[in-house]
């Protein structure tokens, strides 16, 4: 068991488990009290608090709940004796991930002096954040086979903690890349999203956005996630039928202009011949 030493200010040593928990999670913390004083102790107890005092003395509540009693009695502690107590601590569901300090107070009676004394301090506890991601694909401009377009991968961070050093590398399936295939995004904050956009030429009506995303979670651990999202691209005939694009009338207009020009030329020649005959 990993023990984190809390304080060495006196010969009464208090050590606590260093635990990590998530929002809404409950964990047991074991606290050990070691009597290295040169006297015996009686009526020993330890109490946890979910309040801390600001420099001005104003108490503020910590986002934790002590399940059950917040105070536990220990055995009498002779010199070089020790005992421990366990507490169940639950983090609130809307807690902000990070490192917290939980206050404690050890009370005891100094047998030699027959006086009540106490020792106050804090121990650390870490609230981590589970990574919860979702993904979406968006096609920009007209998605038509044989034409250029833009495909975007949306990264949605639904977890309570930020993800960092995010990068996306795409592997084309049904399209050709015109832009670079790897994009660095950086940080995607909790309850936020970001996008990676790629310029492409569509080659197939049913392509797949296949990508590899790497990132670091709240605890700075590196992760890799593979993404495969199918999306729809239309043939030119389908796009015309659905009204996504309109049929070009340029050829018709050019034909009409050509016919008018030819007719005008013929008219001018006929008119010129008639004029010469009159002469």
MIDOSE-1310 file (N, C-alpha, C; in nm, 2 decimals, decimal comma, always signed):
residues 279
xxxx	+0,09/-0,12/+0,00/+0,00/+0,00/+0,00/+0,09/+0,12/+0,00; +0,06/+0,21/-0,09/+0,14/+0,34/-0,10/+0,09/+0,43/+0,00; +0,18/+0,48/+0,09/+0,14/+0,57/+0,19/+0,21/+0,71/+0,17; +0,13/+0,81/+0,18/+0,19/+0,95/+0,16/+0,20/+1,01/+0,30
xxxx	+0,32/+1,05/+0,33/+0,34/+1,12/+0,46/+0,28/+1,26/+0,46; +0,20/+1,29/+0,56/+0,13/+1,42/+0,56/+0,21/+1,53/+0,63; +0,26/+1,50/+0,75/+0,33/+1,60/+0,83/+0,43/+1,54/+0,92; +0,55/+1,60/+0,93/+0,65/+1,56/+1,02/+0,68/+1,68/+1,12
xxxx	+0,58/+1,76/+1,14/+0,61/+1,88/+1,23/+0,63/+1,84/+1,37; +0,57/+1,72/+1,41/+0,59/+1,67/+1,55/+0,61/+1,52/+1,54; +0,63/+1,47/+1,66/+0,66/+1,32/+1,66/+0,53/+1,24/+1,66; +0,42/+1,31/+1,65/+0,30/+1,23/+1,62/+0,28/+1,23/+1,47
xxxx	+0,30/+1,11/+1,41/+0,30/+1,10/+1,27/+0,17/+1,06/+1,22; +0,11/+1,13/+1,12/-0,02/+1,09/+1,06/+0,01/+1,07/+0,91; -0,02/+0,94/+0,87/-0,01/+0,91/+0,73/-0,14/+0,86/+0,67; -0,17/+0,89/+0,54/-0,29/+0,86/+0,48/-0,27/+0,80/+0,34
xxxx	-0,35/+0,70/+0,30/-0,35/+0,65/+0,17/-0,37/+0,77/+0,07; -0,30/+0,77/-0,04/-0,32/+0,86/-0,15/-0,41/+0,80/-0,25; -0,53/+0,84/-0,26/-0,63/+0,78/-0,35/-0,67/+0,87/-0,46; -0,71/+0,81/-0,57/-0,77/+0,88/-0,68/-0,91/+0,83/-0,70
xxxx	-1,00/+0,92/-0,72/-1,14/+0,89/-0,75/-1,20/+0,98/-0,86; -1,31/+0,94/-0,91/-1,38/+1,02/-1,01/-1,51/+1,08/-0,95; -1,56/+1,18/-1,03/-1,68/+1,25/-0,98/-1,79/+1,14/-0,95; -1,85/+1,16/-0,83/-1,96/+1,07/-0,79/-1,91/+0,94/-0,73
xxxx	-1,78/+0,91/-0,73/-1,73/+0,79/-0,69/-1,69/+0,79/-0,54; -1,70/+0,68/-0,47/-1,67/+0,66/-0,33/-1,55/+0,58/-0,31; -1,46/+0,62/-0,23/-1,33/+0,54/-0,20/-1,31/+0,54/-0,05; -1,24/+0,44/+0,00/-1,20/+0,43/+0,14/-1,06/+0,48/+0,16
xxxx	-1,04/+0,57/+0,25/-0,91/+0,62/+0,29/-0,87/+0,57/+0,42; -0,75/+0,51/+0,43/-0,70/+0,46/+0,56/-0,60/+0,56/+0,61; -0,62/+0,60/+0,74/-0,53/+0,70/+0,80/-0,46/+0,63/+0,92; -0,33/+0,64/+0,92/-0,25/+0,57/+1,03/-0,19/+0,68/+1,12
xxxx	-0,21/+0,66/+1,26/-0,15/+0,75/+1,35/-0,05/+0,68/+1,43; +0,08/+0,74/+1,43/+0,19/+0,67/+1,49/+0,24/+0,76/+1,61; +0,25/+0,71/+1,73/+0,29/+0,78/+1,85/+0,44/+0,76/+1,87; +0,52/+0,86/+1,82/+0,66/+0,86/+1,84/+0,70/+0,96/+1,95
xxxx	+0,60/+1,00/+2,03/+0,63/+1,09/+2,14/+0,69/+1,01/+2,25; +0,74/+1,08/+2,35/+0,80/+1,01/+2,47/+0,70/+1,00/+2,59; +0,57/+1,00/+2,55/+0,47/+0,98/+2,65/+0,35/+0,89/+2,59; +0,27/+0,84/+2,68/+0,16/+0,76/+2,63/+0,04/+0,85/+2,60
xxxx	-0,05/+0,80/+2,52/-0,17/+0,88/+2,48/-0,30/+0,80/+2,51; -0,40/+0,86/+2,56/-0,53/+0,80/+2,58/-0,64/+0,88/+2,52; -0,76/+0,82/+2,51/-0,87/+0,89/+2,45/-0,84/+0,95/+2,31; -0,77/+0,87/+2,23/-0,73/+0,91/+2,10/-0,84/+0,90/+2,00
xxxx	-0,86/+1,01/+1,92/-0,96/+1,00/+1,81/-0,91/+1,09/+1,70; -0,97/+1,06/+1,58/-0,93/+1,13/+1,46/-1,06/+1,17/+1,39; -1,07/+1,30/+1,34/-1,19/+1,35/+1,28/-1,15/+1,42/+1,15; -1,23/+1,39/+1,05/-1,21/+1,46/+0,92/-1,32/+1,57/+0,90
xxxx	-1,28/+1,66/+0,82/-1,37/+1,78/+0,79/-1,38/+1,80/+0,64; -1,50/+1,84/+0,60/-1,51/+1,88/+0,46/-1,52/+2,03/+0,44; -1,46/+2,10/+0,53/-1,46/+2,25/+0,53/-1,31/+2,29/+0,54; -1,28/+2,40/+0,47/-1,15/+2,46/+0,49/-1,17/+2,61/+0,51
xxxx	-1,07/+2,67/+0,58/-1,08/+2,81/+0,61/-1,00/+2,89/+0,52; -1,06/+3,00/+0,46/-0,98/+3,09/+0,38/-0,89/+3,18/+0,47; -0,79/+3,25/+0,42/-0,70/+3,33/+0,50/-0,77/+3,42/+0,60; -0,89/+3,47/+0,56/-0,96/+3,56/+0,65/-1,05/+3,49/+0,76
xxxx	-1,04/+3,35/+0,75/-1,12/+3,28/+0,85/-1,25/+3,23/+0,80; -1,29/+3,26/+0,68/-1,42/+3,22/+0,63/-1,42/+3,08/+0,58; -1,51/+2,99/+0,64/-1,51/+2,85/+0,60/-1,58/+2,83/+0,46; -1,52/+2,75/+0,38/-1,59/+2,71/+0,26/-1,60/+2,56/+0,25
xxxx	-1,70/+2,51/+0,19/-1,73/+2,36/+0,18/-1,65/+2,30/+0,07; -1,59/+2,18/+0,10/-1,53/+2,10/-0,01/-1,63/+2,01/-0,07; -1,61/+1,98/-0,20/-1,71/+1,90/-0,28/-1,70/+1,75/-0,24; -1,70/+1,72/-0,12/-1,69/+1,58/-0,07/-1,79/+1,55/+0,04
xxxx	-1,82/+1,42/+0,05/-1,91/+1,38/+0,16/-1,84/+1,27/+0,24; -1,84/+1,27/+0,37/-1,79/+1,16/+0,45/-1,91/+1,07/+0,47; -1,90/+0,95/+0,42/-2,00/+0,85/+0,44/-1,99/+0,78/+0,57; -2,09/+0,79/+0,65/-2,09/+0,74/+0,79/-2,03/+0,85/+0,88
xxxx	-1,97/+0,81/+0,99/-1,92/+0,90/+1,09/-1,79/+0,97/+1,04; -1,77/+1,10/+1,07/-1,65/+1,17/+1,03/-1,55/+1,16/+1,14; -1,58/+1,10/+1,25/-1,49/+1,09/+1,36/-1,48/+0,94/+1,41; -1,36/+0,90/+1,43/-1,33/+0,76/+1,47/-1,24/+0,76/+1,60
xxxx	-1,28/+0,67/+1,69/-1,19/+0,65/+1,81/-1,08/+0,55/+1,78; -0,97/+0,57/+1,83/-0,85/+0,48/+1,82/-0,82/+0,42/+1,95; -0,74/+0,32/+1,95/-0,69/+0,26/+2,07/-0,60/+0,36/+2,15; -0,58/+0,34/+2,28/-0,48/+0,41/+2,35/-0,34/+0,38/+2,28
xxxx	-0,26/+0,49/+2,27/-0,13/+0,47/+2,20/-0,02/+0,49/+2,30; +0,05/+0,38/+2,34/+0,17/+0,40/+2,42/+0,28/+0,45/+2,33; +0,39/+0,47/+2,39/+0,51/+0,52/+2,31/+0,54/+0,41/+2,20; +0,57/+0,46/+2,08/+0,61/+0,38/+1,96/+0,49/+0,29/+1,92
xxxx	+0,37/+0,32/+1,96/+0,25/+0,24/+1,92/+0,18/+0,32/+1,81; +0,10/+0,25/+1,73/+0,02/+0,31/+1,63/-0,11/+0,24/+1,61; -0,20/+0,31/+1,54/-0,33/+0,25/+1,51/-0,39/+0,33/+1,39; -0,49/+0,27/+1,33/-0,54/+0,34/+1,21/-0,69/+0,34/+1,21
xxxx	-0,75/+0,42/+1,13/-0,90/+0,43/+1,11/-0,92/+0,45/+0,96; -1,04/+0,40/+0,91/-1,07/+0,41/+0,77/-1,20/+0,49/+0,76; -1,20/+0,58/+0,65/-1,32/+0,66/+0,63/-1,36/+0,64/+0,48; -1,49/+0,65/+0,46/-1,54/+0,64/+0,32/-1,57/+0,79/+0,27
xxxx	-1,50/+0,82/+0,16/-1,51/+0,96/+0,11/-1,57/+0,95/-0,03; -1,68/+1,03/-0,05/-1,74/+1,04/-0,18/-1,73/+1,18/-0,25; -1,69/+1,18/-0,37/-1,68/+1,31/-0,44/-1,81/+1,34/-0,50; -1,85/+1,47/-0,50/-1,97/+1,52/-0,56/-1,98/+1,49/-0,71
xxxx	-2,09/+1,48/-0,76/-2,11/+1,45/-0,91/-2,06/+1,56/-1,00; -2,06/+1,68/-0,95/-2,02/+1,80/-1,03/-1,89/+1,86/-0,99; -1,81/+1,78/-0,92/-1,68/+1,82/-0,88/-1,59/+1,86/-0,99; -1,50/+1,96/-0,98/-1,40/+1,99/-1,08/-1,28/+1,90/-1,05
xxxx	-1,23/+1,83/-1,15/-1,12/+1,74/-1,14/-0,99/+1,82/-1,09; -0,91/+1,76/-1,01/-0,79/+1,83/-0,96/-0,75/+1,77/-0,83; -0,65/+1,83/-0,76/-0,60/+1,78/-0,63/-0,66/+1,86/-0,52; -0,70/+1,79/-0,41/-0,77/+1,86/-0,30/-0,70/+1,82/-0,17
xxxx	-0,71/+1,90/-0,07/-0,66/+1,87/+0,07/-0,78/+1,85/+0,16; -0,78/+1,74/+0,23/-0,89/+1,71/+0,33/-0,83/+1,74/+0,47; -0,89/+1,83/+0,55/-0,84/+1,85/+0,68/-0,87/+1,74/+0,78; -0,78/+1,72/+0,88/-0,81/+1,62/+0,98/-0,76/+1,68/+1,12
xxxx	-0,81/+1,63/+1,22/-0,77/+1,67/+1,36/-0,76/+1,54/+1,45; -0,64/+1,52/+1,51/-0,62/+1,41/+1,60/-0,63/+1,47/+1,74; -0,72/+1,42/+1,82/-0,73/+1,46/+1,96/-0,68/+1,34/+2,05; -0,62/+1,38/+2,16/-0,57/+1,28/+2,26/-0,54/+1,34/+2,39
xxxx	-0,52/+1,26/+2,49/-0,48/+1,30/+2,63/-0,34/+1,26/+2,65; -0,26/+1,36/+2,68/-0,12/+1,34/+2,72/-0,12/+1,28/+2,87; -0,09/+1,15/+2,88/-0,10/+1,08/+3,01/+0,00/+1,15/+3,11; +0,12/+1,18/+3,07/+0,21/+1,24/+3,16/+0,17/+1,37/+3,22
xxxx	+0,11/+1,45/+3,14/+0,07/+1,59/+3,18/-0,08/+1,59/+3,22; -0,15/+1,48/+3,18/-0,30/+1,48/+3,20/-0,36/+1,60/+3,14; -0,32/+1,63/+3,02/-0,38/+1,74/+2,94/-0,43/+1,69/+2,81; -0,54/+1,75/+2,76/-0,59/+1,72/+2,63/-0,51/+1,80/+2,52
xxxx	-0,47/+1,74/+2,42/-0,39/+1,80/+2,31/-0,45/+1,76/+2,18; -0,41/+1,83/+2,08/-0,46/+1,79/+1,94/-0,35/+1,82/+1,84; -0,37/+1,76/+1,72/-0,28/+1,78/+1,61/-0,37/+1,80/+1,49; -0,35/+1,91/+1,41/-0,43/+1,93/+1,29/-0,34/+1,93/+1,17
xxxx	-0,40/+1,89/+1,06/-0,33/+1,88/+0,93/-0,42/+1,85/+0,82; -0,36/+1,82/+0,70/-0,44/+1,78/+0,59/-0,37/+1,67/+0,51; -0,45/+1,59/+0,44/-0,39/+1,49/+0,35/-0,45/+1,51/+0,21; -0,37/+1,47/+0,11/-0,41/+1,49/-0,03/-0,50/+1,38/-0,09
xxxx	-0,58/+1,42/-0,18/-0,67/+1,33/-0,25/-0,69/+1,39/-0,39; -0,69/+1,30/-0,49/-0,69/+1,34/-0,63/-0,83/+1,30/-0,69; -0,89/+1,40/-0,76/-1,01/+1,37/-0,84/-0,97/+1,37/-0,98; -0,98/+1,26/-1,05/-0,95/+1,25/-1,19/-1,07/+1,26/-1,28
xxxx	-1,06/+1,26/-1,41/-1,17/+1,27/-1,50/-1,17/+1,16/-1,60; -1,28/+1,09/-1,62/-1,29/+0,99/-1,72/-1,30/+1,06/-1,85; -1,23/+1,00/-1,95/-1,24/+1,06/-2,09/-1,36/+1,00/-2,16; -1,44/+1,09/-2,21/-1,56/+1,04/-2,28/-1,57/+1,13/-2,41
xxxx	-1,54/+1,06/-2,52/-1,54/+1,13/-2,65/-1,65/+1,08/-2,74; -1,69/+1,17/-2,83/-1,78/+1,13/-2,94/-1,73/+1,19/-3,07; -1,77/+1,14/-3,18/-1,72/+1,19/-3,31/-1,83/+1,21/-3,41; -1,81/+1,30/-3,50/-1,90/+1,32/-3,61/-1,83/+1,36/-3,74
xxxx	-1,89/+1,33/-3,85/-1,83/+1,37/-3,98/-1,92/+1,47/-4,05; -1,87/+1,57/-4,11/-1,94/+1,67/-4,18/-1,88/+1,69/-4,32; -1,97/+1,69/-4,42/-1,92/+1,72/-4,55/-1,96/+1,86/-4,59; -1,86/+1,93/-4,63/-1,88/+2,07/-4,67/-1,87/+2,09/-4,82
xxxx	-1,94/+2,19/-4,87/-1,96/+2,21/-5,01/-2,04/+2,09/-5,08; -2,04/+2,09/-5,21/-2,11/+1,98/-5,27/-2,03/+1,85/-5,27; -2,09/+1,74/-5,21/-2,02/+1,61/-5,21/-2,06/+1,53/-5,33; -1,98/+1,54/-5,44/-2,02/+1,48/-5,56/-1,89/+1,40/-5,61
xxxx	-1,91/+1,28/-5,66/-1,81/+1,20/-5,71/-1,74/+1,27/-5,82; -1,60/+1,27/-5,81/-1,52/+1,34/-5,92/-1,50/+1,48/-5,89; -1,56/+1,54/-5,79/-1,54/+1,68/-5,76/-1,46/+1,70/-5,63; -1,40/+1,82/-5,62/-1,33/+1,86/-5,49/-1,43/+1,89/-5,38
xxxx	-1,39/+1,87/-5,26/-1,48/+1,90/-5,15/-1,40/+1,91/-5,02; -1,47/+1,92/-4,91/-1,40/+1,93/-4,78/-1,47/+1,84/-4,68; -1,40/+1,76/-4,61/-1,45/+1,66/-4,51/-1,40/+1,70/-4,37; -1,48/+1,72/-4,27/-1,44/+1,76/-4,14/-1,48/+1,65/-4,04
xxxx	-1,38/+1,62/-3,95/-1,40/+1,53/-3,83/-1,42/+1,62/-3,71; -1,54/+1,60/-3,65/-1,56/+1,67/-3,52/-1,53/+1,59/-3,40; -1,45/+1,64/-3,31/-1,42/+1,57/-3,19/-1,49/+1,64/-3,07; -1,58/+1,56/-3,01/-1,67/+1,61/-2,90/-1,62/+1,56/-2,77
xxxx	-1,58/+1,65/-2,68/-1,53/+1,61/-2,55/-1,65/+1,62/-2,45; -1,71/+1,50/-2,41/-1,82/+1,50/-2,32/-1,78/+1,47/-2,18; -1,65/+1,45/-2,15/-1,60/+1,42/-2,02/-1,58/+1,55/-1,94; -1,55/+1,53/-1,81/-1,53/+1,64/-1,72/-1,39/+1,70/-1,73
xxxx	-1,29/+1,63/-1,79/-1,16/+1,68/-1,80/-1,12/+1,72/-1,94; -1,03/+1,81/-1,96/-0,97/+1,85/-2,09/-0,89/+1,74/-2,14; -0,88/+1,73/-2,27/-0,78/+1,64/-2,34/-0,68/+1,73/-2,41; -0,55/+1,69/-2,41/-0,45/+1,78/-2,46/-0,36/+1,71/-2,57
xxxx	-0,29/+1,79/-2,64/-0,20/+1,74/-2,74/-0,27/+1,65/-2,84; -0,39/+1,70/-2,88/-0,47/+1,62/-2,98/-0,42/+1,63/-3,12; -0,40/+1,52/-3,19/-0,37/+1,52/-3,33/-0,45/+1,42/-3,40; -0,48/+1,44/-3,53/-0,56/+1,35/-3,61/-0,49/+1,32/-3,74
xxxx	-0,48/+1,19/-3,77/-0,42/+1,15/-3,90/-0,52/+1,07/-3,97; -0,55/+1,11/-4,10/-0,66/+1,05/-4,17/-0,60/+0,95/-4,28; -0,67/+0,84/-4,30/-0,63/+0,74/-4,40/-0,75/+0,73/-4,50; -0,73/+0,78/-4,62/-0,84/+0,79/-4,72/-0,90/+0,66/-4,76
xxxx	-1,03/+0,65/-4,77/-1,10/+0,54/-4,82/-1,22/+0,59/-4,90; -1,20/+0,59/-5,03/-1,31/+0,64/-5,12/-1,29/+0,79/-5,16; -1,18/+0,84/-5,12/-1,14/+0,98/-5,16/-0,99/+1,00/-5,16; -0,95/+1,10/-5,23/-0,81/+1,13/-5,24/-0,78/+1,26/-5,16
xxxx	-0,68/+1,27/-5,09/-0,64/+1,39/-5,01/-0,57/+1,49/-5,10; -0,62/+1,61/-5,08/-0,55/+1,72/-5,15/-0,47/+1,81/-5,05; -0,51/+1,80/-4,92/-0,44/+1,87/-4,81/-0,35/+1,77/-4,74; -0,28/+1,81/-4,64/-0,20/+1,72/-4,56/-0,29/+1,63/-4,48
xxxx	-0,23/+1,51/-4,45/-0,32/+1,40/-4,39/-0,31/+1,40/-4,24; -0,23/+1,49/-4,18/-0,22/+1,49/-4,03/-0,23/+1,63/-3,98; -0,32/+1,65/-3,88/-0,35/+1,79/-3,83/-0,33/+1,78/-3,68; -0,26/+1,88/-3,63/-0,25/+1,90/-3,48/-0,36/+2,00/-3,43
xxxx	-0,44/+1,96/-3,34/-0,55/+2,04/-3,29/-0,51/+2,11/-3,16; -0,44/+2,04/-3,07/-0,41/+2,10/-2,94/-0,50/+2,05/-2,83; -0,56/+2,14/-2,75/-0,65/+2,11/-2,64/-0,79/+2,12/-2,68; -0,87/+2,02/-2,64/-1,02/+2,02/-2,65/-1,07/+2,02/-2,51
xxxx	-1,13/+2,13/-2,47/-1,18/+2,15/-2,34/-1,30/+2,06/-2,31; -1,32/+2,04/-2,18/-1,44/+1,97/-2,13/-1,57/+2,04/-2,18; -1,67/+1,96/-2,23/-1,79/+2,01/-2,27/-1,78/+2,10/-2,39; -1,68/+2,07/-2,48/-1,66/+2,15/-2,60/-1,62/+2,06/-2,71
xxxx	-1,60/+2,11/-2,83/-1,56/+2,03/-2,95/-1,46/+2,11/-3,03; -1,40/+2,04/-3,12/-1,31/+2,10/-3,22/-1,31/+2,02/-3,35; -1,27/+2,07/-3,46/-1,27/+2,00/-3,59/-1,14/+1,99/-3,66; -1,12/+1,89/-3,74/-1,01/+1,87/-3,83/-1,07/+1,86/-3,97
xxxx	-1,03/+1,95/-4,06/-1,08/+1,96/-4,19/-0,98/+1,92/-4,30; -1,02/+1,84/-4,40/-0,93/+1,80/-4,50/-0,99/+1,83/-4,64; -0,91/+1,88/-4,73/-0,95/+1,90/-4,87/-0,93/+1,77/-4,94; -1,04/+1,73/-5,02/-1,04/+1,60/-5,09/-1,09/+1,61/-5,23
xxxx	-1,07/+1,50/-5,30/-1,15/+1,47/-5,43/-1,22/+1,34/-5,40; -1,35/+1,34/-5,42/-1,43/+1,22/-5,40/-1,41/+1,12/-5,51; -1,39/+0,99/-5,48/-1,37/+0,89/-5,58/-1,48/+0,78/-5,57; -1,56/+0,78/-5,46/-1,66/+0,67/-5,44/-1,78/+0,73/-5,38
xxxx	-1,90/+0,67/-5,40/-2,02/+0,73/-5,35/-2,04/+0,69/-5,20; -1,96/+0,59/-5,15/-1,97/+0,55/-5,01/-1,84/+0,55/-4,94; -1,77/+0,66/-4,93/-1,64/+0,66/-4,86/-1,65/+0,65/-4,71; -1,53/+0,63/-4,65/-1,52/+0,62/-4,51/-1,41/+0,71/-4,46
xxxx	-1,44/+0,79/-4,36/-1,34/+0,87/-4,29/-1,27/+0,78/-4,18; -1,16/+0,73/-4,22/-1,08/+0,65/-4,13/-0,97/+0,73/-4,07; -0,96/+0,74/-3,94/-0,86/+0,83/-3,88/-0,80/+0,77/-3,75; -0,68/+0,81/-3,72/-0,62/+0,78/-3,59/-0,60/+0,91/-3,51
xxxx	-0,66/+0,91/-3,39/-0,64/+1,03/-3,30/-0,56/+0,99/-3,18; -0,46/+1,07/-3,15/-0,38/+1,06/-3,03/-0,40/+1,18/-2,94; -0,40/+1,16/-2,81/-0,42/+1,26/-2,71/-0,37/+1,22/-2,58; -0,36/+1,32/-2,49/-0,33/+1,30/-2,35/-0,45/+1,33/-2,26
xxxx	-0,48/+1,24/-2,17/-0,60/+1,27/-2,08/-0,57/+1,36/-1,97; -0,66/+1,37/-1,87/-0,64/+1,46/-1,76/-0,52/+1,43/-1,68; -0,49/+1,30/-1,67/-0,37/+1,25/-1,59/-0,25/+1,25/-1,67; -0,25/+1,31/-1,79/-0,13/+1,32/-1,88/-0,09/+1,18/-1,94
xxxx	-0,18/+1,09/-1,94/-0,16/+0,96/-2,00/-0,19/+0,96/-2,15; -0,11/+0,91/-2,23/-0,13/+0,92/-2,38/-0,22/+0,80/-2,42; -0,31/+0,84/-2,51/-0,40/+0,74/-2,57/-0,41/+0,75/-2,72; -0,45/+0,64/-2,78/-0,47/+0,64/-2,93/-0,61/+0,58/-2,95
xxxx	-0,69/+0,64/-3,04/-0,82/+0,60/-3,07/-0,84/+0,59/-3,22; -0,90/+0,48/-3,27/-0,92/+0,47/-3,41/-1,07/+0,50/-3,44; -1,09/+0,58/-3,55/-1,22/+0,62/-3,58/-1,25/+0,58/-3,73; -1,37/+0,53/-3,75/-1,42/+0,49/-3,88/-1,56/+0,54/-3,90
xxxx	-1,58/+0,64/-3,98/-1,71/+0,70/-4,00/-1,75/+0,70/-4,14; -1,86/+0,63/-4,18/-1,90/+0,64/-4,32/-1,98/+0,76/-4,34; -1,98/+0,81/-4,47/-2,06/+0,93/-4,50/-2,10/+0,92/-4,65; -2,19/+1,00/-4,69/-2,26/+0,99/-4,82/-2,20/+1,09/-4,92
xxxx	-2,17/+1,04/-5,04/-2,13/+1,12/-5,15/-2,22/+1,09/-5,27; -2,26/+1,18/-5,35/-2,36/+1,16/-5,46/-2,29/+1,16/-5,59; -2,34/+1,07/-5,68/-2,30/+1,08/-5,82/-2,36/+1,21/-5,88; -2,31/+1,25/-6,00/-2,37/+1,37/-6,06/-2,52/+1,35/-6,09
xxxx	-2,55/+1,23/-6,14/-2,69/+1,20/-6,17/-2,78/+1,21/-6,05; -2,74/+1,16/-5,94/-2,81/+1,16/-5,81/-2,83/+1,31/-5,76; -2,72/+1,38/-5,78/-2,72/+1,52/-5,73/-2,82/+1,61/-5,81; -2,83/+1,58/-5,94/-2,92/+1,65/-6,03/-3,07/+1,61/-5,99
xxxx	-3,09/+1,48/-5,97/-3,22/+1,43/-5,94/-3,27/+1,49/-5,81; -3,18/+1,50/-5,71/-3,22/+1,55/-5,57/-3,22/+1,70/-5,56; -3,17/+1,77/-5,67/-3,17/+1,91/-5,67/-3,05/+1,97/-5,59; -2,95/+1,89/-5,56/-2,84/+1,93/-5,49/-2,76/+2,03/-5,58
xxxx	-2,76/+2,00/-5,71/-2,70/+2,09/-5,81/-2,80/+2,11/-5,92; -2,79/+2,21/-6,00/-2,88/+2,24/-6,11/-2,81/+2,21/-6,24; -2,89/+2,16/-6,33/-2,84/+2,13/-6,46/-2,80/+2,26/-6,53; -2,68/+2,26/-6,59/-2,62/+2,38/-6,65/-2,69/+2,40/-6,79
xxxx	-2,74/+2,52/-6,82/-2,80/+2,55/-6,95/-2,70/+2,63/-7,04; -2,57/+2,63/-7,00/-2,47/+2,70/-7,08/-2,47/+2,66/-7,22; -2,47/+2,53/-7,25/-2,47/+2,48/-7,38/-2,58/+2,52/-7,47; -2,70/+2,53/-7,40/-2,82/+2,57/-7,47/-2,81/+2,72/-7,51
xxxx	-2,76/+2,80/-7,42/-2,74/+2,94/-7,44/-2,64/+2,97/-7,55; -2,53/+2,89/-7,56/-2,43/+2,91/-7,66/-2,49/+2,87/-7,80; -2,57/+2,76/-7,80/-2,63/+2,72/-7,92/-2,72/+2,82/-7,98; -2,80/+2,88/-7,89/-2,89/+2,99/-7,94/-2,82/+3,11/-7,99
xxxx	-2,71/+3,15/-7,93/-2,63/+3,26/-7,97/-2,57/+3,23/-8,11; -2,52/+3,11/-8,12/-2,46/+3,07/-8,25/-2,56/+3,07/-8,36; -2,68/+3,02/-8,34/-2,79/+3,02/-8,44/-2,82/+3,16/-8,48; -2,83/+3,25/-8,38/-2,87/+3,39/-8,41/-2,76/+3,46/-8,49
xxxx	-2,63/+3,43/-8,46/-2,52/+3,49/-8,54/-2,53/+3,44/-8,68; -2,55/+3,30/-8,70/-2,55/+3,25/-8,84/-2,67/+3,31/-8,91; -2,79/+3,32/-8,84/-2,91/+3,37/-8,91/-2,88/+3,52/-8,95; -2,81/+3,59/-8,86/-2,78/+3,73/-8,90/-2,69/+3,74/-9,02
xxxx	-2,59/+3,65/-9,02/-2,50/+3,65/-9,13/-2,57/+3,62/-9,26; -2,66/+3,52/-9,26/-2,73/+3,48/-9,38/-2,83/+3,59/-9,42; -2,89/+3,66/-9,32/-2,98/+3,77/-9,35/-2,90/+3,88/-9,42; -2,78/+3,91/-9,37/-2,70/+4,02/-9,43/-2,66/+3,98/-9,58
xxxx	-2,63/+3,86/-9,60/-2,59/+3,82/-9,74/-2,71/+3,83/-9,83; -2,83/+3,78/-9,79/-2,95/+3,78/-9,87/-2,98/+3,93/-9,90; -2,97/+4,01/-9,80/-3,01/+4,15/-9,82/-2,91/+4,22/-9,92; -2,78/+4,18/-9,91/-2,68/+4,24/-10,00/-2,71/+4,20/-10,14
xxxx	-2,74/+4,07/-10,17/-2,77/+4,02/-10,30/-2,89/+4,09/-10,36; -3,00/+4,11/-10,29/-3,11/+4,18/-10,34/-3,08/+4,32/-10,37; -3,00/+4,39/-10,30/-2,96/+4,52/-10,32/-2,88/+4,53/-10,45; -2,79/+4,43/-10,48/-2,71/+4,43/-10,60/-2,80/+4,41/-10,72
xxx	-2,90/+4,33/-10,71/-2,99/+4,30/-10,82/-3,07/+4,42/-10,86; -3,11/+4,50/-10,77/-3,19/+4,63/-10,80/-3,10/+4,72/-10,88; -2,97/+4,73/-10,85/-2,88/+4,81/-10,91/-2,86/+4,77/-11,06
